Structures are given as structure tokens and as C-alpha cells.
Amino acid sequence: MSVAYQDHSGVWTIEDVLALDDDGKHRFELWGDALVMSPSAGFKHQRASRRLANLLEAAADAFGAPVEVMEAVNVVLPSGLLVPDIAVVDASAAATDPVTCDGEAVWFVVEVVSPSPAGRRIDRKVKPIMYADGAIPAYWRLELEPVPSLVVAEFEDGRYTERVVAEPGRTTLIDKPFPVRVDPAELVRPRL
């Protein structure tokens, strides 16, 4: 049974969020016991996310990594429920067509940074804390503005430490957890 968020009162649970009507226009997340709703992403964001997911899937296949590269799936963390733009998860965790994925099954997540000032703060400050709370091994942040760049951070000592920054116009090799070559400018370039 699905419900509308307007009909809810009190604190939110993961079950409440999963029961919401999927209108295709919003992404619903749970931060602690608070529902957070964000609008669907624009074309540049979607183009970059899909292209990066395609690159990751091809690289994982070439390496033989037992993973599924998923877009916009529900990841359950100790501090709530997040929906990363891309989640690379154990293939076994995705085999039964679940609605959620526990953080322990996630190899790494990718967030494409929102263009709004609040969205940028969330993707740079809030979400890394929540993913670190779930001990996700790596957090990738694809920045679209002012120029495309990819920041790869690894989890260590309870937080993320930036290890690689891929800059536009230059192909960068990211070697963990499987090798993938990325030029951030190619991820956003229109087909015209």
C-alpha cells in the first residue's frame, strides 16, 4: 500500500518512506527520522550519472568484479535511508530484486553534486557523514560546476579522505576497487 507524505504525522521510519507514492518527480530520503524530498535531476546531471554508471559497469565487467552498478537505489544506513545517484553493490545483494540495499553490501557510492547552494552543501558535507556512518568504503563526488571534476574519497578512521581528483579534459585512472578511466568532461558533453 502506498501513502502520500501529506497524510503522515510524527517521526518517519524507513518503512514509511518506502511506502510513499513514487510520483517520478521526487527522490525521498530519510535523515535520522526526518523525511527529505528532492526534485528530479536535470539533463546534465542525468547524462553524467548514466555515462559514469556505464563506464563503471564496463570496468567492473572487464575486471571481473562481482558487482551490480545501480542508479538511484535505496541504501539503508545506521542514520537513515539515502538514494545515491550511483551505488556499486555486491551482485549477490541485488540478485533477489530487493527494494533496499544494506550499506554493508555497498562497495562505493557516487553523488552528482546538485547545482543549488543547499544541494552542494548536502553532497559535500552531510551525505559523506551519513555514508561514513555506514562505513561505505568509498565516496565519489562528481562536481558539475564550475567545471566537471570527480573527487574520489576513501573511508578511513571513521571519515572520508580525498585520494583522487579527476579534472576535465584529462583521462584519470582510478584503480580501486577496480580500474576505471574517467574524463569528467566526457561525462557531461552533449551529443550535438
Phi and psi in degrees as a GROMACS rama.xvg file:
@    title "Ramachandran Plot"
@    xaxis  label "Phi"
@    yaxis  label "Psi"
@TYPE xy
-103.485  157.746  SER-2
-133.778  165.781  VAL-3
-100.229  142.991  ALA-4
-65.5286  -23.475  TYR-5
-67.3731  -23.5944  GLN-6
-86.6663  -1.3969  ASP-7
-90.044  144.595  HIS-8
-135.508  151.488  SER-9
87.5983  -168.264  GLY-10
-72.9928  156.66  VAL-11
-98.7562  147.05  TRP-12
-119.025  167.114  THR-13
-58.9768  -41.245  ILE-14
-60.7256  -40.4513  GLU-15
-61.0741  -44.7571  ASP-16
-65.3386  -42.6847  VAL-17
-66.7584  -22.2123  LEU-18
-85.6813  -5.10836  ALA-19
-66.3391  149.275  LEU-20
-63.7372  131.422  ASP-21
-89.045  99.7218  ASP-22
-87.0829  -3.656  ASP-23
74.3553  -1.84879  GLY-24
-109.333  -12.9331  LYS-25
-135.198  154.496  HIS-26
-113.959  127.934  ARG-27
-107.126  131.187  PHE-28
-130.136  161.873  GLU-29
-121.288  117.546  LEU-30
-110.405  105.631  TRP-31
66.4946  -115.33  GLY-32
-117.095  20.8977  ASP-33
-108.742  132.053  ALA-34
-77.4118  132.074  LEU-35
-122.001  127.224  VAL-36
-118.651  131.53  MET-37
-127.861  151.108  SER-38
-74.301  162.714  PRO-39
-59.8738  151.141  SER-40
-79.0372  158.575  ALA-41
-77.8567  177.82  GLY-42
-62.6536  -43.8945  PHE-43
-60.0627  -44.5766  LYS-44
-61.2477  -48.8775  HIS-45
-65.2221  -40.4416  GLN-46
-60.3716  -48.016  ARG-47
-64.0134  -42.5029  ALA-48
-63.7952  -46.8724  SER-49
-64.4602  -43.878  ARG-50
-64.762  -41.3289  ARG-51
-66.4272  -40.3971  LEU-52
-60.6694  -41.4804  ALA-53
-62.3113  -44.0276  ASN-54
-61.0822  -45.0935  LEU-55
-63.9532  -41.541  LEU-56
-63.4364  -44.2846  GLU-57
-64.1386  -40.7737  ALA-58
-67.2694  -41.1964  ALA-59
-64.2463  -42.3142  ALA-60
-62.8509  -44.9895  ASP-61
-62.5848  -34.122  ALA-62
-83.1375  -20.5991  PHE-63
81.8034  24.8983  GLY-64
-73.0918  131.047  ALA-65
-80.7573  68.1863  PRO-66
-132.063  163.35  VAL-67
-118.353  136.169  GLU-68
-100.028  112.817  VAL-69
-115.351  146.633  MET-70
-110.021  133.589  GLU-71
53.2499  54.362  ALA-72
-105.358  157.576  VAL-73
-79.8058  117.531  ASN-74
-109.622  120.661  VAL-75
-87.4987  126.04  VAL-76
-125.379  162.875  LEU-77
-57.3513  -28.5465  PRO-78
-100.319  9.941  SER-79
145.919  -148.789  GLY-80
-133.548  118.47  LEU-81
-114.745  156.572  LEU-82
-123.744  85.9248  VAL-83
-67.291  155.896  PRO-84
-60.6314  -40.9092  ASP-85
-137.695  137.03  ILE-86
-129.595  128.681  ALA-87
-100.605  113.277  VAL-88
-122.828  157.004  VAL-89
-52.8062  133.25  ASP-90
-58.3089  -36.2442  ALA-91
-64.1196  -29.762  SER-92
-73.0348  -23.3592  ALA-93
-99.9681  -3.9362  ALA-94
-66.4981  -29.36  ALA-95
-98.0961  13.0122  THR-96
59.5993  54.5753  ASP-97
-73.8825  167.339  PRO-98
-90.874  -27.8384  VAL-99
-130.217  165.449  THR-100
-132.332  128.214  CYS-101
-70.2748  144.934  ASP-102
-54.8724  -30.6626  GLY-103
-63.0059  -23.2225  GLU-104
-89.0505  -2.75114  ALA-105
-93.2136  126.44  VAL-106
-78.8238  -46.8884  TRP-107
-163.615  163.176  PHE-108
-122.987  157.248  VAL-109
-128.383  129.805  VAL-110
-114.388  129.834  GLU-111
-90.3767  120.147  VAL-112
-66.9383  129.256  VAL-113
-65.3977  146.651  SER-114
-74.6344  -18.1581  PRO-115
-76.9941  151.354  SER-116
-56.7822  -42.9924  PRO-117
-65.6571  -42.1358  ALA-118
-61.9712  -40.1741  GLY-119
-62.3254  -43.89  ARG-120
-62.1515  -41.7122  ARG-121
-62.7195  -49.6312  ILE-122
-69.0346  -28.2153  ASP-123
-91.6267  -28.3273  ARG-124
-117.353  -51.6378  LYS-125
-75.8932  -52.8994  VAL-126
-62.8096  -39.0858  LYS-127
-57.9263  -35.9419  PRO-128
-65.7537  -42.7854  ILE-129
-68.5102  -40.9419  MET-130
-67.1098  -37.475  TYR-131
-64.8298  -35.5525  ALA-132
-59.2859  -29.6977  ASP-133
-93.0875  4.51297  GLY-134
55.8601  36.7519  ALA-135
-64.8584  126.802  ILE-136
-58.5216  -27.8274  PRO-137
-152.239  150.573  ALA-138
-127.532  116.037  TYR-139
-102.969  135.87  TRP-140
-124.623  114.177  ARG-141
-94.5663  109.965  LEU-142
-88.3962  133.307  GLU-143
-100.897  -26.0792  LEU-144
-125.017  146.841  GLU-145
-74.2392  -23.7762  PRO-146
-135.725  153.032  VAL-147
-64.0243  133.064  PRO-148
-151.356  156.276  SER-149
-123.348  124.519  LEU-150
-108.528  124.497  VAL-151
-110.789  121.201  VAL-152
-121.037  139.169  ALA-153
-106.494  145.721  GLU-154
-79.551  123.842  PHE-155
-156.165  140.42  GLU-156
52.7276  39.8234  ASP-157
81.0646  5.41922  GLY-158
-150.929  174.903  ARG-159
-97.7362  136.744  TYR-160
-118.425  125.268  THR-161
-67.1605  129.68  GLU-162
-114.064  -37.4248  ARG-163
-135.388  138.815  VAL-164
-126.616  116.347  VAL-165
-94.4068  127.093  ALA-166
-103.962  156.579  GLU-167
-67.8277  145.626  PRO-168
83.3626  0.730459  GLY-169
-135.708  128.105  ARG-170
-80.7242  126.748  THR-171
-115.58  136.274  THR-172
-89.6855  123.287  LEU-173
-107.659  120.123  ILE-174
-97.152  -10.7252  ASP-175
-121.937  143.044  LYS-176
-82.7603  -7.14039  PRO-177
-148.493  151.781  PHE-178
-69.7695  134.04  PRO-179
-146.039  137.761  VAL-180
-103.983  129.573  ARG-181
-134.892  133.692  VAL-182
-117.376  107.696  ASP-183
-55.3411  -30.9464  PRO-184
-64.3279  -33.9985  ALA-185
-70.7678  -22.4299  GLU-186
-72.559  -25.1339  LEU-187
-110.278  -8.05036  VAL-188
-65.0767  124.016  ARG-189
-65.7407  157.053  PRO-190
-78.4198  -3.82792  ARG-191
